[in-house]
């Protein structure tokens, strides 16, 4: 068994997670994502339990859906928003949507610290996701992203 095959999620996960609480405004979410240069964040309740996950793509999709319903979608809007945290933040200072609870994905797939890294990679691939929150006793303790797994492969294979 190679060293990579022996690795657990705890060996490579990020422990200082950028997370947002339920009730966080969309404009605040956009500011947090931009400030920390991340594309998404877990959503936790007042007990630190993960209740959702939200990404800049969720913000952009919600904006596009609103614009389509209003009949005012501009052709370049979606591409612009997907690639620019700043534009997302500017657009949401208008407060059309109000809180992350309205756009977050609620059926979050999580892993535990002792999950084999290879299993976490399989879960990401099968579910077409790029990050997995790491939980212990239902509480968020870390996050692992696809790039963390790729870095581990390059180091240990």
C-alpha positions in Angstrom: 0.0 0.0 0.0 1.4 3.4 -1.0 1.7 6.3 1.4 -1.1 8.1 -0.5 -3.4 5.1 0.0 -2.8 5.3 3.8 -3.7 9.0 4.0 -6.9 10.1 5.8 -8.9 13.2 5.2 -7.5 14.6 8.5 -4.0 14.5 7.0 -4.7 17.1 4.3 -7.9 18.9 5.2 -7.9 22.6 6.0 -8.9 23.1 9.6 -9.5 26.9 9.5 -12.7 26.9 7.4 -14.3 30.0 5.9 -17.9 29.3 6.8 -21.0 31.5 7.1 -23.9 31.3 9.4 -27.5 30.9 8.4 -29.1 34.3 8.0 -25.9 35.8 6.4 -26.9 38.3 3.8 -26.0 37.6 0.1 -24.0 40.8 0.0 -22.0 39.7 3.1 -21.4 36.3 1.6 -20.1 37.9 -1.6 -17.8 40.1 0.5 -16.5 37.1 2.5 -15.8 35.0 -0.6 -14.0 37.9 -2.3 -12.0 38.8 0.9 -10.8 35.2 1.3 -10.4 34.3 -2.4 -12.6 31.3 -2.1 -15.4 30.1 -4.4 -17.7 28.7 -1.8 -18.4 28.1 1.9 -20.2 25.8 4.2 -23.3 27.2 6.0 -23.6 26.4 9.7 -26.3 26.9 12.3 -25.9 28.5 15.7 -24.6 25.1 17.0 -21.9 24.9 14.4 -23.7 22.1 12.6 -23.5 22.2 8.8 -26.9 22.8 7.2 -25.8 23.7 3.7 -23.1 24.8 1.3 -23.1 27.8 -1.0 -20.8 28.9 -3.9 -20.4 31.8 -6.1 -22.0 29.8 -8.8 -25.2 29.5 -6.6 -25.2 33.3 -6.3 -24.8 33.7 -10.1 -27.4 31.2 -10.9 -29.9 32.9 -8.5 -29.2 36.2 -10.1 -29.6 34.8 -13.6 -32.9 33.2 -12.6 -34.2 36.5 -11.1 -33.1 38.4 -14.3 -34.7 35.8 -16.6 -38.0 36.1 -14.6 -37.8 39.9 -14.9 -37.0 39.6 -18.6 -33.8 41.7 -18.2 -31.0 39.1 -18.6 -28.0 40.5 -20.5 -26.0 38.0 -22.5 -22.7 38.5 -20.7 -24.1 38.7 -17.2 -23.7 35.0 -16.3 -20.1 34.8 -17.5 -19.2 38.0 -15.8 -20.6 36.9 -12.5 -19.1 33.5 -12.5 -15.7 35.0 -13.0 -15.8 38.0 -10.8 -16.4 38.1 -7.0 -16.4 41.9 -7.2 -19.3 42.1 -9.6 -21.2 39.6 -7.5 -20.7 41.7 -4.4 -21.7 44.9 -6.3 -24.9 43.3 -7.7 -25.9 42.0 -4.3 -25.6 45.2 -2.4 -28.9 46.0 -4.1 -30.3 43.2 -1.8 -32.6 41.4 -4.3 -32.1 38.1 -2.6 -31.6 38.5 1.1 -29.9 35.5 2.9 -27.8 32.5 2.1 -30.6 30.2 3.3 -32.5 31.0 0.1 -29.7 29.8 -2.3 -27.6 27.3 -0.4 -27.6 23.6 -1.4 -29.1 21.8 1.6 -28.3 18.1 0.9 -24.6 18.4 1.8 -22.3 15.4 1.4 -19.8 15.3 4.2 -16.9 13.1 5.3 -15.2 12.5 8.6 -11.6 13.0 9.5 -10.9 9.2 9.4 -12.3 8.8 5.9 -9.6 7.5 3.6 -8.4 10.3 1.2 -9.0 7.9 -1.8 -12.6 7.6 -0.7 -13.0 11.4 -0.5 -11.7 11.6 -4.0 -14.2 9.0 -5.2 -17.1 10.8 -3.5 -16.1 14.1 -5.2 -15.8 12.5 -8.6 -19.0 10.6 -8.4 -21.0 13.6 -7.2 -19.3 16.2 -9.5 -18.3 18.4 -6.5 -15.0 20.2 -5.7 -15.1 20.4 -1.9 -16.3 18.3 1.0 -17.0 19.6 4.5 -15.4 17.5 7.2 -17.5 16.9 10.3 -17.1 15.4 13.7 -20.2 14.7 15.8 -22.2 16.7 13.3 -20.1 19.8 13.6 -17.9 21.3 11.0 -14.2 20.8 11.7 -12.6 21.2 8.3 -12.9 21.2 4.6 -11.1 19.3 1.9 -11.0 20.4 -1.7 -10.1 18.7 -4.9 -6.9 20.7 -5.1 -5.9 19.4 -1.6 -6.2 15.8 -2.9 -4.2 16.7 -6.1 -1.4 18.2 -4.0 -1.4 15.0 -1.8 -1.1 12.8 -4.9 1.8 14.8 -6.2 3.6 14.6 -2.8 3.0 11.0 -1.9 2.7 9.0 -5.2 
